[in-house]
């Protein structure tokens, strides 16, 4: 039978204990692709992100004000369940029976304390996929170390190589970059395990360490050390071969500074760039004649080029260079990107229609399938919004039981 | 034999450098059969990029290429020739997945649009990676790692602390082709979603992966801040209010994450009198006075070595790390304990240590059991055994420069 799916992960259910950034964004990928992701929180210990990035005047006003949370939890369902109570643990076990995946990114040992180690979970649901996300992994001498994106960046060598040529190291921004990598590696890991489960019926345990994903992201630098003993250094916007290859000032056409990033890949593109500039005298300088020359003299080259770029707005210049066959883009601020017509035309931003956040746009996920719906962009859930659905419909508790368990602070 | 999660999945990788190949690597290291299609002659751009031993270029010794193409088979094919196109179409019939990173116009020119390939293989999943996506006013624009970082706001936002002179210090791309890697990773997540959907009763699928969107998706929290808090971003020094901060020490740098750990941080510093000041009484106050707070912490970190601070942090449970180079990462005891690194022997590059799987799956661990292919190494196997061409036909194709 060829049933028509509206989204690819329809029918898959996830019990999601993840908090903060990397964990929630990993399960957000599954949620937007159609899985039913049930997020478990306790009123006394909500996901911290629920409070982060509140609209003006709303800071500190309850668990539903965080735009950070909203942007990391599209389409999920939210329940409140006090996991420190025996009844709470019993209900969690009943939910696990209905799930394909359990995901968590606590410091080690939390689920074990609730009687939900992987071994215990397998007794309840033999084919369960258990995703454990952490900074350093769930085994080894560093397994207890607290980790955040910026800490792992420093640990792995990314901060060391992030900066201006010859300058100091810098924290990578503006996003928690390594959290992003960890999240999507996590989504890939869970979907790989789901595929295996669909083929064989077997679940498994996933131990995803940020440092191991990051050692892959830094594969080029890792191999550089292994092959040559080179530890790398900050090179700014530069490339190992191309020049010009950088970010240059533009004319301010609005409220904010404007910059353009551009890269010249070969001689043909260099000539196209020269033509675009009207072949000024400095381009005929012997130092800039060929690729090695331009690379050797790129500091000087960048100075000349900046004098030219600063006469134009970033959009105007991007269009002109791209038409000439040169890779270029405005270096967007978050504000500029939010107002950009290209990315908006593609529907990247979505309106959450959220009772607190209103219809302010949030980033969607970079998922575009030809033959599925655009994604599960249901409003990011209010705390406990789906208690009735999950405990009533899925677990079959009566309204009276739900009321009683709420009063007894189990569903809380 | 150790089972592999994707062992029955067949992939054609028709893409260059980092994004497409990292997507292919995530599949090949989980057992998928990946055939990498390279252009005859030079092959993949990563072959000429390095790093090379003693910095001497050699197409079989590029560290980047060796790393990105483990477990793959490699063939050469001139897809632009009429015979090459025919062979490529036969490969498409064989495949579950095509990963490609050509411009929209180039794919049209080659006759390899999704509409055309779907006719040959209706259940094909085609993952197209382009700088700005398949639609919209910028769809034909060129790009690379630098362009993706800046187009997706990660350039404008880097460094995180802001800069001391915003006029002379331009927005900065993330280091080490990190944007290209992020795009490849994102493409793999989309591809696996489509694969699961197909297994689930869904159809073949075209995936339109925009590198700009893949990067912008990572800055979602800051995009939300602009949208909801009406916070106008700036590049001024000191803009960062929370998260991990970089502190100079007597002999280097450490990063410390204060956040909810303020009391541990000040305890580690010996509970100085200033730490009890009203201005640092709660998280909101500390955010307002973060510049002052960091100045006070810096005065302390400057009196200590990075290792001293890191040891104290470990003792007090403060999230902290030395700012280390990749050398220390490779020597780290944690990764050794977890058997992360894998030694792989390559016929030309020799025995080298490689990063292992980015996550550990207990039943189907990612295992690298083959080095990256030599240029055209698997022509005979792929064309002979899979597509059933005769030796005579193969010789002719070689002479014509098609393979």
Interface residues (C-beta under 8 A of the other chain):
Chain A: X1 X2 X3 X5 X7 X8 X9 X10 X11 X12 X21 X25 X29 X33 X34 X48 X52 X53 X54 X55 X56 X59 X60 X67 X68 X70 X71 X72 X136 X137 X139 X140 X141 X142 X143 X145 X146 X147 X148 X149 X150 X151 X152 X153 X154 X155 X156 X157 X158 X159 X160 X161 X162 X163 X164 X168 X169 X170 X171 X172 X173 X174 X175 X176 X177 X180 X181 X184 X185 X186 X187 X188 X189 X191 X192 X193 X194 X195 X196 X198 X199 X200 X202 X204 X205 X206 X207 X208 X209 X211 X212 X213 X215 X216 X217 X218 X219 X220 X221 X222 X223 X224 X225 X226 X227 X228 X229 X230 X231 X232 X234 X235 X236 X237 X239 X240 X241 X245 X246 X247 X248 X249 X255 X256 X257 X259 X261 X263 X265 X318 X322 X325 X326 X327 X328 X329 X330 X331 X332 X333 X334 X335 X336 X337 X338 X341 X342 X343 X345 X346 X348 X349 X357 X360 X361 X362 X363 X364 X365 X366 X367 X368 X369 X370 X371 X372
Chain B: X3 X5 X6 X8 X9 X26 X30 X49 X50 X51 X52 X53 X54 X55 X61 X63 X64 X66 X67 X68 X114 X131 X132 X133 X134 X135 X136 X137 X138 X140 X141 X142 X143 X144 X146 X147 X149 X150 X151 X152 X153 X154 X155 X156 X157 X158 X159 X160 X161 X166 X167 X169 X170 X171 X172 X173 X174 X175 X176 X177 X178 X181 X182 X185 X186 X188 X189 X190 X192 X193 X194 X195 X196 X197 X198 X199 X200 X201 X202 X203 X204 X205 X206 X207 X208 X209 X210 X212 X213 X214 X216 X217 X218 X219 X220 X221 X222 X223 X224 X225 X226 X227 X228 X229 X230 X232 X233 X235 X240 X243 X244 X245 X246 X253 X254 X255 X257 X259 X260 X261 X284 X314 X317 X318 X319 X320 X321 X322 X323 X324 X325 X326 X327 X328 X329 X330 X332 X333 X334 X335 X337 X338 X340 X352 X353 X354 X355 X356 X357 X358 X359 X360 X361 X362 X363 X364
